[in-house]
Amino acid sequence: MPGMEIFGAEERKEVMDVLETKALFRYGHEHIRKGMWKTAEFEAEVRKQTGANYAHAVSSGTAAVTSIMAAAGIGHGDEVIVPPYTFVAPIEAVVLAGALPVFAEIDETLCLSPEGIEAVITPNTKAVLVIHMCGASADLDGIVEVYKKHNLILLEDCGQAMGASYKGKSVGLHGAAGAFSFDYFKIATCGEGGMTITNDEEIYKNLDHITDHGHTHEGDNRGMEDHHVMGSNFRLGEMSAAIGLAQMRKLPWILEQNRKNKKYIKDRLKGIDGLTFRKMEDESGDSATFLNFFVPTKSQATKLFIQLAEDSVGGVANWYTNMYHFINQWDHIKEMKFPSKLAVHDLGAPQDYKNLSLPISEDVISRLISVGIQCTWKEEELVVYTDKLVASINKVL
């Protein structure tokens, strides 16, 4: 992912600012700060680039998803619709909120489909957690129509999609709140970190309190602040925020390079018979961290993945070429062991997770090849990489 490709003087400068003041905590200690508040600056940069009214930094992308769920009032016994194609972290966030994950079909956007959501809504459904996979948005027009029709809460996990938008509006702002990840493998990184965004003032205040043990952050004596709600410690420190700040300032350049490099590869692949591309309702809003394409059958996809590895196509240690088998995404879910007192057991899971059948999703993912895009490719490197990629595909198709 691009963030880890471009560490440089900018990140070092921001980190040294923090080390020189010794103010590593995001709150208080005004007397040593020299006017530097890196976490607040980081949040301001995210607001600037997403257009959000509010942004609040947290310690990880998982903490961001957990926080927006709590801030939106998701809790014990609520059903939350989620996709089967995702890393396990957002599912963990649902379960740890005391809510129940309900898996729905995706489509060739690689995200939840409006029809899939509609099919699993019950009287207990409280929210839809849309996950914008591989750097581009879901079909938000259709999804927004469904959640409004059923009076649900829409939350967006944008962990892989910083910089992405849908019809001119940043992902994360199409429902109640959005969550981003800044871990080491994201488009912008601070090692470990996350960000929440919203245009809802009440949700923002909830986030501000929930992520710091219920502190209200009012007055000048932290020890005497009121605590109106129960919270947790999801704070982001100034060191991590300093790196995130420098990375966010580079985001426009990253997006420009990603999109240029992705277009070159995609244009070269367009003439290959049997190869089709991920469905996008708004390609101009793609952060372009991945080029996702489909081949006609699962067996061809398996052969192609093996061929790509044999031909050493895939960047550093094959980090940049991945084929996702649907069944592998279920390994976490099928083997998940819940704490004995958790709500999943108390209320009864709404689905048989170990034997769940989602045939549309299985077909989509079984034919998918997902190729990572590097923003630092030199022109000659990009040409050589694409030549090798095309040659491997032609061997199989």
C-alpha positions, 0 to 999 in steps of 0.5 A: 500500500502507498503509505509505507512506500513514501516515508521521508523527511516530512514524517521525521520533521513532524515526529521530531516536533513531538520529541522536542516538546516531550508532549506525547499525550494528545490532551493538556500539557500546554506549558510544554507544547510550544503550540503544537497539537499534532492529533488536532492538526491530523484531524483538521487535515482529514476534515479538510480532505474529506469535507467532514464537519467533524473528525476524531482520531483513535488508536486503530481502524478497529477502534474506529469501527467500534467507536462509531457503532457505540456512538450511533447507539448500536448495542445488545441484541441489535442485528447489524448487516455486514458483508462476508468479504472483509477482514475479520476486524469489523465483524469483531467490532459488531460482536464486541458491541453486543450486537449480532452480525448478519451476513448479506450478499455482495455483488461485483462492486465487492461490497454489500449489494442493495438487494443483499441487504434487503433480503436479510432485514428483520424486525431486529435489524438496527444498522448496516455496516457497509465496507468499502473494499479495496479502495472504492465505494459500494453502490451507495445510491442503492444502499442509501435508498434501502437504509432510509426505506427501513429506517436503519442506521448506515455506518461506513467502514472505509478502512481501505478507502481513504481518499475515495468518494462517491459522486463528489462526497467522501466515503464515510459521510453517506450515513451516520459516521465513517471509520478509517484505518491508518495501519501500516498497510493502508493508503496513508499510515501512521503505523497504527491508528484510525479516524472517525468522521461524521457530519452529526454533532451529537455523534461527534460528541459521543465519539469524543467522550466514548474514546477517552473514558467518558471525559468531556474535555471541558475546562482546564483540569482533566482530573476534575472533568465530568464523565457522563458516559462509560467509555474506553481508551481508544486515544491516539498519541501525538507521535502516531498523529504526527506521522499521520499528519505528514501522510495525509498531506501527501494524499493528493499526490498518492491518489494522482499517482495511483490513478495514473498507474492503475489506468495504464495497467487497466488499459493494457488488460482491456483487450483480453478475452474473458477478463472483466473489471470490478463494477464501479458506480463512480470510477472517478472516486476510486482511490486506486489502491487495487485493480480488481478483475474477474476471470470466467471461472474459479478454476481459471482464477486459481490457475492464474494466481498460481501462474502469477506466483510462478512468474514472480508477478506481485511486487515485493514478496507478492504483497501486491498480487492477491487472489481472495478465495471466498472460503478463506474469508470464512475461516475466521467466522467459522472457527470464531469462539465467543465468550460464554456470556456474550450476547450471541449465545444469550440471544441466539445467532440469527444465522448458522455461521458455520454453514452459511450459504451466500452463492452470489458472493461465493461466485464473485470472490472465487473469480477475483484477482486483486492486484495492488497498485504502487504509487512509487513505480517508475515508468519503466518499472510499471511497463515491465510489471504490466508486461509480465502481468499480461503475459501471465494472464495470457498463459491461462486465458 
